[in-house]
Amino acid sequence: MPTTPRIAIVGAGPGGLVCARILQQHGLPVTVFEREAGPDSRSQGGTLDIHQDTGQVALRAAGLFDQFLALSRPDGQEWRLYDRHATLIRHDQAGEDDLSRPEIDRGRLRTLLLDSLAPGTVRWNHSVQAAGPLPDGNARLHHHDRAVEDFDLVIGADGAWSRVRPALSDAHPSYAGVTMVEAHFDDVDHRHPGIAHLVGGGTMSAKAGCRSLVLQRNSNGHVRAYVTFRGPQDWHAGLDLDDTEAVRARLLALYRGWDESLLDILRDNEGGFLNRPMFVLPVPHRWQRVPGITLLGDAAHLMPPAGIGANLALLDGADLAHAVIGHPTIDQALDAYESVMLPRALDNARTAQQMLTTLMPDTDTDSEAAVFPDPLWPAGGLPQAAPAHTG
Ligand SMILES: Cc1cc2nc3c(=O)[nH]c(=O)nc-3n(C[C@H](O)[C@H](O)[C@H](O)COP(=O)(O)OP(=O)(O)OC[C@H]3O[C@@H](n4cnc5c(N)ncnc54)[C@H](O)[C@@H]3O)c2cc1C
């Protein structure tokens, strides 16, 4: 290991940022390249539940746990499950001191991580085009302006459509057969009491066959809806996705027969609908070690959103940072990191895949018997995450 290795992280998501934070805490300089123009250039999305045995382990390692707790919403762990007649099937409430998976708005988590870094660590508006190994064991980054820059270690933390991944593997994300259409509600407690009633303080899901309607409460009375169904990626064929009323009509047709209170999720949202087809990497996804380059988070193991992706990205970031800090060479650090991260990702990807198949069965049946073939969607996502390894 050079006395001061040159380390580049591509992507300022949760995984890349926590990795940068821990490296800096241990005196290792790092540069994060992020394609977004700045910290506020885009809304960071909905709410994340941060699990005790994964994401929280990483935030503790980064010395940010108390700040995280102060920003989190333990009451957001409340969970309601309805059938399509809006009958409440299950209702889990968070115990008073239950900190097993408090919710936090993604934007708040990102700001917490960004603020913990030395000024200038993140180079915004900097889209990396590719990465590749060099004969001397280092790695080269190809920047958007055609400049190149060499590092001792390049970490691909650049999410689903990683530009670093091709240096390690030929895998491409493919459509998982399920689409989520996102919708938004503001100030629900005053403007949408029906929605507020359905969602309570946390998350609710109404489900029948291969369709569900999911609501998640974020901070400040904001609720995000995920209209989730199995179907072809071009389910919207013939529609202009910017034509909100046409999309609404198509969705209402898809959910015909559902209770009127649930259909309000499709009728009353503010703004338009965002089409979010679900993509996944093949399982297993692994690679032969390449000197000086590795991946973490979605770049390494994009899987169905089963409530674990951000948690694993955080844990990967912490594990990788500790591996770099604790080993004499980058090669040894990557051996140690990948030997833990890859099997853990495989276990979780298999479970997430299984969950998707169970919850969104391939047959389009609405029979009540098919509604809950399984002990429901486990609160907090995966029943059992792989053991945490960090430090
Ligand atoms: C609808 C939905 C709900 C989800 N809910 C949950 C949940 O409740 N709990 C949970 O744990 N997970 C959840 N997930 C999964 C979670 O969002 C991801 O697993 C997590 O964000 C992955 O983190 P990451 O750091 O690997 O990558 P990302 O968060 O994707 O961050 C990647 C970063 O890299 C940047 N970037 C990309 N390409 C480049 C480039 N070429 N150059 C420079 N920068 C680049 C991006 O702009 C981005 O900032 C959900 C996912 C979806 C789709």
The ligand as an SDF file (V2000), in Angstrom:
LIG
                    3D

 53 58  0  0  0  0  0  0  0  0999 V2000
  -38.5910    2.5240   -5.1170 C   0  0  0  0  0  0  0  0  0  0  0  0
  -37.4250    2.0560   -4.3180 C   0  0  0  0  0  0  0  0  0  0  0  0
  -37.5230    1.9490   -2.9480 C   0  0  0  0  0  0  0  0  0  0  0  0
  -36.4430    1.5030   -2.1930 C   0  0  0  0  0  0  0  0  0  0  0  0
  -36.5710    1.4030   -0.8490 N   0  0  0  0  0  0  0  0  0  0  0  0
  -35.5320    0.9630   -0.1130 C   0  0  0  0  0  0  0  0  0  0  0  0
  -35.6410    0.8350    1.3160 C   0  0  0  0  0  0  0  0  0  0  0  0
  -36.6620    1.1240    1.9260 O   0  0  0  0  0  0  0  0  0  0  0  0
  -34.5530    0.3850    2.0070 N   0  0  0  0  0  0  0  0  0  0  0  0
  -33.3800    0.0640    1.3830 C   0  0  0  0  0  0  0  0  0  0  0  0
  -32.4160   -0.3460    2.0610 O   0  0  0  0  0  0  0  0  0  0  0  0
  -33.2480    0.1760    0.0330 N   0  0  0  0  0  0  0  0  0  0  0  0
  -34.2810    0.6210   -0.7160 C   0  0  0  0  0  0  0  0  0  0  0  0
  -34.1510    0.7280   -2.0740 N   0  0  0  0  0  0  0  0  0  0  0  0
  -32.8530    0.3890   -2.6970 C   0  0  0  0  0  0  0  0  0  0  0  0
  -31.8750    1.5610   -2.5590 C   0  0  0  0  0  0  0  0  0  0  0  0
  -32.4360    2.7180   -3.1080 O   0  0  0  0  0  0  0  0  0  0  0  0
  -30.5590    1.2820   -3.2720 C   0  0  0  0  0  0  0  0  0  0  0  0
  -30.1680   -0.0420   -3.0600 O   0  0  0  0  0  0  0  0  0  0  0  0
  -29.4670    2.2240   -2.7510 C   0  0  0  0  0  0  0  0  0  0  0  0
  -29.7770    3.5740   -3.0540 O   0  0  0  0  0  0  0  0  0  0  0  0
  -28.1160    1.8650   -3.3610 C   0  0  0  0  0  0  0  0  0  0  0  0
  -27.1510    2.7590   -2.8810 O   0  0  0  0  0  0  0  0  0  0  0  0
  -25.8080    2.9870   -3.6940 P   0  0  0  0  0  0  0  0  0  0  0  0
  -24.9770    3.9080   -2.8530 O   0  0  0  0  0  0  0  0  0  0  0  0
  -25.2330    1.6870   -4.0990 O   0  0  0  0  0  0  0  0  0  0  0  0
  -26.2360    3.6710   -5.0700 O   0  0  0  0  0  0  0  0  0  0  0  0
  -27.1820    4.9110   -5.4150 P   0  0  0  0  0  0  0  0  0  0  0  0
  -27.9990    5.3170   -4.2530 O   0  0  0  0  0  0  0  0  0  0  0  0
  -27.8750    4.5650   -6.6840 O   0  0  0  0  0  0  0  0  0  0  0  0
  -26.1420    6.0880   -5.7000 O   0  0  0  0  0  0  0  0  0  0  0  0
  -25.3450    6.0930   -6.8390 C   0  0  0  0  0  0  0  0  0  0  0  0
  -24.7920    7.4900   -7.0560 C   0  0  0  0  0  0  0  0  0  0  0  0
  -23.8860    7.4480   -8.1710 O   0  0  0  0  0  0  0  0  0  0  0  0
  -24.1230    8.5360   -9.0350 C   0  0  0  0  0  0  0  0  0  0  0  0
  -23.6650    8.1550  -10.3830 N   0  0  0  0  0  0  0  0  0  0  0  0
  -24.2550    7.2570  -11.2080 C   0  0  0  0  0  0  0  0  0  0  0  0
  -23.5430    7.1430  -12.3400 N   0  0  0  0  0  0  0  0  0  0  0  0
  -22.4750    7.9760  -12.2130 C   0  0  0  0  0  0  0  0  0  0  0  0
  -21.3670    8.2830  -13.0650 C   0  0  0  0  0  0  0  0  0  0  0  0
  -21.2160    7.7050  -14.2530 N   0  0  0  0  0  0  0  0  0  0  0  0
  -20.4550    9.1910  -12.6340 N   0  0  0  0  0  0  0  0  0  0  0  0
  -20.5690    9.7690  -11.4070 C   0  0  0  0  0  0  0  0  0  0  0  0
  -21.6160    9.5270  -10.5790 N   0  0  0  0  0  0  0  0  0  0  0  0
  -22.5430    8.6170  -10.9610 C   0  0  0  0  0  0  0  0  0  0  0  0
  -25.6250    8.7650   -8.9180 C   0  0  0  0  0  0  0  0  0  0  0  0
  -25.9820   10.0750   -9.3280 O   0  0  0  0  0  0  0  0  0  0  0  0
  -25.8630    8.5210   -7.4320 C   0  0  0  0  0  0  0  0  0  0  0  0
  -25.6680    9.6860   -6.6710 O   0  0  0  0  0  0  0  0  0  0  0  0
  -35.2340    1.1560   -2.8390 C   0  0  0  0  0  0  0  0  0  0  0  0
  -35.1200    1.2870   -4.2330 C   0  0  0  0  0  0  0  0  0  0  0  0
  -36.2040    1.7190   -4.9700 C   0  0  0  0  0  0  0  0  0  0  0  0
  -36.0760    1.8050   -6.4750 C   0  0  0  0  0  0  0  0  0  0  0  0
  1  2  1  0
  2  3  1  0
  2 52  2  0
  3  4  2  0
  4  5  1  0
  4 50  1  0
  5  6  2  0
  6  7  1  0
  6 13  1  0
  7  8  2  0
  7  9  1  0
  9 10  1  0
 10 11  2  0
 10 12  1  0
 12 13  2  0
 13 14  1  0
 14 15  1  0
 14 50  1  0
 15 16  1  0
 16 17  1  0
 16 18  1  0
 18 19  1  0
 18 20  1  0
 20 21  1  0
 20 22  1  0
 22 23  1  0
 23 24  1  0
 24 25  2  0
 24 26  1  0
 24 27  1  0
 27 28  1  0
 28 29  2  0
 28 30  1  0
 28 31  1  0
 31 32  1  0
 32 33  1  0
 33 34  1  0
 33 48  1  0
 34 35  1  0
 35 36  1  0
 35 46  1  0
 36 37  1  0
 36 45  1  0
 37 38  2  0
 38 39  1  0
 39 40  1  0
 39 45  2  0
 40 41  1  0
 40 42  2  0
 42 43  1  0
 43 44  2  0
 44 45  1  0
 46 47  1  0
 46 48  1  0
 48 49  1  0
 50 51  2  0
 51 52  1  0
 52 53  1  0
M  END
$$$$
